[in-house]
Amino acid sequence: MSSPATLLSVVCYGLQDTRLLPPKGQPDIKNYVKVLKKTTRWAAQWVRVEFDGQPNFGQTMTCTIPRKAELLTQVTLVTTMPDIYSPQLNAQNAVEPGTFIGPSFGWTNSLGHALIANTEFIIGGATVDRMDGLFLESRDELYESIQDVRSKNRMINRIANGFNSTSIGQSTTPTVNYVPLPFWFSQGNYANALPVDALAADQIQVSITFRPLTQLYYTEARMDPRNPNFRPRQDIAGTMPALQGAPFYKYNQNSPNRIYSINPNFQNLGVSGEILQGYTMPTNLPMGDTYLLCEFISLEEAEAVALRSSQLDYRVEQHYIVPVQQTQRAPSVRLRLPYNNPTKELIWFLQRQEAATYNSWFLFTRELHSQLTAPDEWWHIPWWPDAVLTTSDQAKPAFRNAYSEPIRGAQLSFSNLVRFQHETAPSHFRSLLPILHYRKAPLFNRYIYVYPFGLAPGASDDPSLGPIYNPRGNSNFDKLPKKELQITMNPDPAGQQFDLNLYSYITVWNVFRVFGGRGVMLFAY
């Protein structure tokens, strides 16, 4: 007896499916066959690769990858931040103990990811993949295991709980970021290593756009019109004072002026004080030592010759950065997805536009602060993660009691046919699906939503699912002429809607072919 389930069949196949899946009637069993043979000799080495120019904040720099060996397997961005602690320490030492008012400056949270406005991987002058810092942070939340979180936090300078202006950068020791760039060949899957020696005719480059320095610092101090040096035509009340050239304040009981909103210890109370003469933050804070740290693997000559002379096909991931869309206080928003190729997953999240004012790039809550925070408690705005990591590899996610869900539900439609619809269960996308199909649910930035189109695309620890670099199911967007994601917004308890930015990212599969010294994607990107 047949059932509706047994009568289901795929309506049509795309050209990409013939490359990603075995032909009909010709099953591919190579994933289930293991050949044991003596390994050949190989050697791995880490090489420092300099950028083509002097990197600095707010610039786009390109790094040309040399051919130091046959394979390239890892790419890590190493960045040294300028010293912003010594000027503050000098100002504190210039006054009597206990009379320094502030302000104090540090680096923003998740500094390594915040530093990257955009990064691209380029082969032969063509961009074959791109990401940004927001995607890197959201990918970490899904693909980074609990066991690796502590190490990753130290690498990118991410504070899980209790972040403030003194958390990062308050030391004479330089602040260094180590940011792995997860292109398809640098995700720890050595079968997908990039054969750089076989790409002799193509130039291989990594391009990185760094955020300006003005978008990377944090301070609890706020611009206050009551302060003596406030400039009404230039300064905006309630925003952070500029880092470069910022003055310091000291206590002086005989001063006719009162200083407000500089030190959170005084909250809304003014303190008699004045500007500390002769001491300011430097106006020139250039980026320190910055380079790419690459892992190359050398092979025996016979294998190297085979790579250079063979046609090589790799199943690879590519990423689309969907243009940011503003909700404009609407109760729902539609997002067009005019992209092609077999799609692995869809990630999205929303952010208050005011979050950028405080350089809080990874705050994805509906509110800027806790509902228990009064509007005039500027020292609590914005709020920061309060995740708890235990010694037993258990964790409590940040914003677990926030009740600041930005969406109420989501619906994906293909050619006006609803693919899924969850109008009252946003936890389906931020908790259930990540737990079932990825290494963990979002831990530091709770309100990240994901919809996978395959079976456990991020659970690479499960060997029964086969290699992570093989598709485990996908939706071929090339055969779907109209794709739309409709998001229903969640108002606050008073029924108010906010103007948020909608960020979304699409991961797709493609085939990278290497032959005759050149590399090309078989399908358009």
C-alpha positions in Angstrom: 0.0 0.0 0.0 1.4 3.3 -1.0 1.4 6.4 1.2 1.6 10.1 0.4 5.2 10.0 1.5 6.2 7.3 -1.0 4.7 9.2 -3.9 6.8 12.3 -3.3 9.5 13.0 -5.9 11.7 15.9 -6.9 9.9 17.9 -9.6 13.1 19.0 -11.4 16.9 19.0 -11.1 19.3 21.9 -11.7 22.5 21.6 -13.6 24.4 22.1 -10.3 22.8 18.9 -8.9 24.6 16.7 -11.4 27.9 18.1 -10.1 27.0 17.8 -6.4 25.2 14.4 -6.5 25.9 11.2 -8.4 23.9 10.6 -11.7 20.6 8.8 -11.5 21.2 5.0 -11.6 24.9 5.4 -10.8 25.1 5.4 -7.0 28.3 6.8 -5.6 29.7 4.6 -2.8 33.1 6.2 -2.3 32.0 7.8 0.9 31.4 4.3 2.3 34.6 2.7 1.1 37.9 3.1 3.0 41.2 2.3 1.3 44.0 1.6 3.7 47.4 2.4 2.2 50.8 3.7 3.4 50.8 7.4 3.7 53.3 9.5 1.9 55.5 12.1 3.5 54.2 15.6 4.0 55.1 18.6 6.1 53.2 21.6 7.4 54.6 25.0 8.0 53.1 28.3 9.2 54.2 31.3 7.1 53.8 35.0 7.9 52.5 36.8 4.8 52.6 40.6 4.6 50.0 42.8 3.0 50.8 44.5 -0.3 50.8 47.9 1.6 50.8 49.2 5.1 47.4 48.3 6.7 45.5 50.9 8.6 42.1 51.5 10.0 39.4 52.4 7.5 41.4 51.1 4.5 41.0 48.2 2.1 44.2 46.2 1.9 45.2 43.2 -0.3 47.5 40.4 0.6 48.9 38.3 -2.3 49.3 34.6 -1.2 52.7 33.2 -2.2 53.2 29.6 -3.4 55.3 28.3 -0.5 54.0 24.7 -0.9 51.5 22.6 -2.7 48.5 23.2 -0.5 47.0 26.1 1.6 44.9 25.0 4.5 44.5 27.9 7.0 44.4 31.7 6.9 44.4 33.8 10.1 44.4 37.5 10.3 46.7 38.8 13.0 46.2 42.5 14.0 48.0 44.5 16.7 46.0 47.4 18.1 47.5 50.8 19.0 48.3 51.6 22.7 45.4 53.5 24.2 46.2 52.7 27.8 49.5 54.6 28.3 47.9 58.0 27.6 45.2 57.3 30.2 47.8 56.0 32.7 49.9 59.1 32.3 46.8 61.3 32.9 45.9 59.4 36.0 49.5 59.6 37.4 49.5 63.4 36.8 46.9 64.1 39.5 46.5 63.3 43.1 45.2 59.7 43.8 41.4 59.6 43.8 40.9 62.9 41.9 41.0 61.5 38.3 37.4 61.7 36.9 37.9 60.1 33.5 37.0 59.2 30.9 38.4 55.6 30.4 38.6 54.1 26.9 38.9 50.5 25.8 38.2 48.4 22.7 34.7 47.2 21.8 33.6 43.6 22.5 34.5 40.8 20.0 37.1 43.2 18.7 38.6 40.8 16.1 35.3 40.4 14.3 34.3 44.0 14.7 37.6 45.0 13.0 36.6 43.4 9.7 34.1 45.4 7.7 34.5 43.1 4.7 36.9 40.4 3.4 37.1 38.8 0.0 39.0 35.8 -1.5 40.1 36.5 -5.0 41.5 34.1 -7.6 42.7 35.4 -11.0 41.1 38.8 -10.3 37.6 37.3 -9.7 36.0 37.4 -6.2 35.0 33.8 -5.3 33.9 34.4 -1.7 33.2 37.3 0.7 32.3 37.7 4.3 32.1 40.5 6.9 32.6 40.7 10.7 28.8 40.3 11.4 28.8 37.0 9.5 31.9 35.8 11.2 30.3 36.4 14.6 27.1 34.7 13.7 28.9 31.8 12.1 30.9 31.3 15.3 27.7 31.1 17.3 26.6 28.1 15.3 29.8 26.3 14.2 32.1 26.8 17.3 31.7 24.1 19.9 31.4 24.8 23.6 34.8 23.2 24.1 36.5 25.7 21.8 34.6 28.8 22.9 37.1 29.9 25.6 40.0 29.7 23.2 38.2 31.6 20.5 37.2 34.3 23.0 40.8 34.9 23.8 41.8 35.0 20.1 39.2 37.6 19.0 39.0 39.4 22.4 35.4 38.5 23.2 34.1 39.0 26.8 31.3 36.6 27.7 30.1 38.5 30.8 30.7 41.8 32.5 32.1 43.8 29.6 32.9 47.4 30.1 35.4 50.0 28.9 38.2 48.5 30.9 37.8 44.9 29.7 39.9 45.1 26.6 43.0 47.3 26.0 43.6 48.4 29.6 47.2 47.1 29.7 50.6 48.2 28.4 50.8 44.8 26.7 49.6 45.3 23.1 46.1 44.0 22.3 46.5 41.4 19.5 43.6 39.8 17.5 43.8 36.4 15.9 40.9 36.0 13.5 40.6 32.7 11.5 39.0 33.5 8.1 36.7 30.5 7.3 37.0 30.3 3.6 36.1 26.8 2.2 39.7 25.6 2.3 40.4 26.9 5.8 37.7 25.2 7.9 39.9 22.3 9.1 38.9 20.0 6.3 42.2 19.1 4.7 40.5 17.2 1.8 39.4 20.7 0.6 42.8 22.3 0.9 43.5 24.9 -1.8 46.1 23.5 -4.4 48.0 26.8 -4.7 50.8 25.1 -6.6 48.3 23.9 -9.3 47.1 27.5 -9.7 50.3 28.8 -11.2 48.6 31.0 -13.8 46.3 32.7 -11.3 47.1 35.3 -8.7 45.6 34.4 -5.3 44.7 37.3 -3.0 42.9 38.0 0.3 41.3 41.5 0.5 40.3 43.0 3.8 38.5 46.2 4.6 39.2 47.4 8.1 36.7 49.4 10.1 37.7 53.0 11.0 39.2 53.5 14.5 36.1 55.5 15.4 34.0 52.3 15.2 36.2 50.1 17.4 36.5 51.7 20.8 34.1 51.9 23.8 33.7 54.2 26.8 31.0 54.6 29.4 31.4 58.4 29.1 28.7 60.3 27.2 28.6 63.8 25.7 26.7 66.1 28.1 25.7 69.7 27.2 26.4 70.7 30.8 30.1 70.1 30.5 32.4 73.1 29.8 33.8 71.9 26.5 30.6 70.7 24.9 30.2 72.1 21.3 26.5 72.4 20.4 27.1 72.5 16.7 29.4 69.5 16.6 28.7 67.3 19.6 25.6 65.1 20.0 24.3 64.7 23.5 24.2 61.1 24.7 26.8 59.8 22.3 30.3 58.6 23.2 33.1 61.2 23.1 35.6 60.8 20.3 38.6 58.7 21.2 41.2 60.7 19.2 42.2 63.9 21.0 39.8 63.3 23.9 40.5 65.5 27.0 40.6 64.2 30.6 39.0 65.6 33.7 40.2 65.9 37.3 38.4 66.8 40.5 38.7 70.3 41.8 36.5 71.4 44.6 37.1 75.1 43.9 36.1 74.8 40.2 32.9 76.7 39.3 32.2 74.0 36.7 30.6 70.6 37.3 31.4 67.5 35.2 28.6 65.2 34.2 28.3 61.8 32.4 32.0 61.1 32.4 32.4 58.5 35.2 29.7 56.0 35.8 30.5 55.9 39.5 29.0 59.3 39.8 25.9 58.3 37.8 23.8 61.4 37.2 25.5 63.5 39.9 27.8 66.2 38.8 31.2 66.6 40.4 33.3 69.8 40.7 36.1 69.5 38.2 38.0 70.8 35.3 39.9 69.7 32.2 43.3 68.2 32.9 45.6 70.5 31.0 48.4 69.0 28.9 47.0 65.5 28.7 44.8 64.2 25.9 44.4 61.0 23.9 46.6 61.0 20.8 45.1 62.2 17.6 47.2 59.7 15.5 46.6 56.0 16.5 47.9 53.9 13.6 47.4 50.1 13.3 50.2 48.1 14.7 51.8 44.9 13.2 49.2 43.3 10.9 49.7 40.3 8.6 48.2 37.0 7.5 49.3 33.8 9.2 49.0 30.9 6.6 49.4 27.2 6.9 51.0 25.5 3.9 51.5 21.8 3.4 54.3 20.4 1.2 53.8 17.0 -0.5 56.1 14.6 -2.2 57.1 15.3 -5.8 54.9 12.6 -7.2 51.8 14.0 -5.5 52.7 17.5 -6.4 53.1 16.5 -10.1 49.7 14.7 -10.0 48.0 17.9 -8.6 49.5 20.1 -11.2 48.6 17.8 -14.1 45.2 16.7 -13.1 41.7 18.2 -13.4 40.6 18.8 -9.8 37.0 19.5 -8.7 36.1 20.7 -5.2 32.7 21.1 -3.7 33.0 24.5 -2.0 31.0 26.9 0.1 30.4 30.5 -1.0 28.6 33.3 0.9 26.2 36.0 -0.2 25.9 39.2 1.9 22.3 40.3 1.4 22.0 44.1 1.3 20.8 45.5 4.7 17.1 46.3 4.8 15.5 48.7 7.3 12.2 47.7 8.9 11.0 51.3 9.2 8.8 50.4 12.1 6.6 48.2 9.9 4.8 45.2 11.5 6.4 42.9 8.9 9.1 43.1 6.3 9.7 41.2 3.1 13.2 40.3 2.0 13.9 39.4 -1.7 16.5 36.7 -2.2 17.6 37.0 -5.8 20.4 34.5 -5.5 21.2 31.2 -7.3 23.0 27.9 -6.7 22.2 25.1 -4.3 21.7 26.8 -0.9 23.0 25.3 2.3 21.5 27.7 4.9 20.0 31.1 5.6 21.1 33.2 8.6 19.5 36.4 9.6 19.3 38.8 12.6 18.1 42.3 13.4 19.8 45.3 15.1 18.7 48.6 16.5 20.2 51.4 14.4 21.3 53.2 17.5 23.7 50.2 18.4 26.3 51.6 15.9 26.4 54.8 18.0 28.0 52.8 20.8 30.1 50.5 18.5 28.0 47.6 19.8 28.1 45.8 16.5 26.8 42.4 17.8 23.8 43.6 19.9 20.8 41.9 18.2 18.1 42.6 20.9 15.0 44.6 20.3 15.9 47.1 23.0 19.2 48.8 23.6 19.0 48.1 27.3 17.3 46.0 29.9 13.6 46.8 30.6 14.8 47.4 34.2 17.1 50.2 33.1 15.7 53.7 33.2 16.2 55.9 30.2 18.5 58.3 32.1 20.8 55.5 33.3 23.3 56.1 30.6 25.9 53.9 32.2 23.7 50.9 31.5 23.2 51.7 27.8 23.8 49.6 25.8 23.7 46.3 27.5 26.3 43.6 26.8 26.3 39.8 26.9 25.9 38.1 30.2 26.6 34.5 29.2 27.9 32.1 31.8 30.6 29.4 30.9 31.1 26.7 33.5 34.1 24.3 34.0 31.9 21.4 32.9 31.5 22.7 29.3 28.0 23.8 30.1 26.8 27.3 29.5 23.9 29.7 30.0 23.2 31.9 27.0 23.4 35.7 27.2 20.1 37.6 27.3 18.4 34.5 28.6 16.0 36.7 30.7 16.0 39.7 28.4 12.6 39.1 26.7 13.8 41.3 23.9 12.9 39.1 20.9 13.0 41.3 17.8 10.8 39.0 15.7 7.6 37.1 16.2 7.8 34.7 13.3 9.1 34.1 9.8 7.9 32.7 6.5 9.9 31.6 3.5 8.1 31.3 0.1 9.2 29.9 -3.2 7.3 31.3 -6.2 4.5 32.4 -3.8 4.3 28.9 -2.3 5.0 28.8 1.4 8.1 26.7 2.2 7.8 27.1 5.9 5.8 29.3 8.3 6.3 29.9 12.0 4.4 32.9 13.1 4.6 32.5 16.8 7.8 30.5 17.4 11.0 32.5 16.8 12.8 30.0 19.2 12.4 27.5 16.4 15.1 29.3 14.4 17.4 30.5 17.3 17.2 27.4 19.6 15.7 24.3 18.2 17.2 24.2 14.7 20.7 25.2 15.9 20.7 22.5 18.6 19.6 19.8 16.1 21.7 20.8 13.1 24.7 22.7 14.5 27.3 22.5 17.2 25.4 24.7 19.6 22.7 27.4 19.8 23.7 31.1 19.9 25.5 31.7 23.2 26.7 35.3 23.3 24.2 36.9 20.8 21.0 35.0 21.5 18.8 36.4 18.8 20.5 34.9 15.7 18.2 32.9 13.5 19.0 30.2 11.0 17.2 27.8 8.6 19.3 24.9 7.2 18.2 23.3 3.9 20.1 20.1 4.6 20.7 17.6 7.3 23.0 18.9 10.1 25.1 21.1 7.8 27.0 22.4 10.8 27.4 19.2 12.9 30.8 18.2 11.5 31.5 16.2 14.7 29.1 13.4 13.6 31.0 11.0 11.4 27.8 9.1 10.4 26.8 12.1 8.3 29.9 11.9 6.1 32.4 14.6 5.4 31.3 18.2 6.2 32.6 19.3 2.8 30.0 17.2 1.0 26.4 18.5 0.7 23.9 17.0 3.1 20.9 18.4 1.3 20.2 21.8 -0.2 17.6 23.9 -2.0 18.6 24.7 -5.5 17.8 28.5 -5.7 18.7 28.4 -9.4 15.5 26.6 -10.2 13.3 28.8 -8.0 12.5 32.1 -9.8 11.1 34.0 -6.8 12.4 33.6 -3.2 11.1 35.8 -0.3 11.6 35.8 3.4 8.8 37.5 5.3 9.5 38.4 8.9 6.9 39.4 11.4 8.2 41.9 13.9 7.7 41.7 17.6 6.6 45.0 19.3 7.7 45.9 22.8 5.2 45.4 25.7 3.7 48.9 25.0 3.0 47.9 21.4 5.8 50.1 19.9 7.7 49.1 16.8 11.3 50.1 16.3 13.4 50.9 13.2 15.8 48.0 12.9 18.4 46.9 10.4 17.8 43.4 8.9 21.1 41.5 8.2 20.9 38.2 6.3 23.5 35.9 4.8 23.2 32.9 2.4 25.6 30.0 2.2 25.6 28.2 -1.2 27.4 25.3 -2.8 29.5 25.6 -5.9 32.1 23.5 -7.7 35.7 24.9 -8.0 37.6 23.4 -10.9 41.4 23.6 -11.2 43.0 22.7 -14.5 45.9 24.0 -16.6 47.2 26.3 -13.9 43.9 28.1 -13.5 40.9 27.9 -11.2 37.3 28.7 -12.0 33.8 28.3 -10.4 31.6 26.2 -12.6 28.5 28.3 -11.7 28.2 32.0 -11.5 28.7 33.8 -8.2 
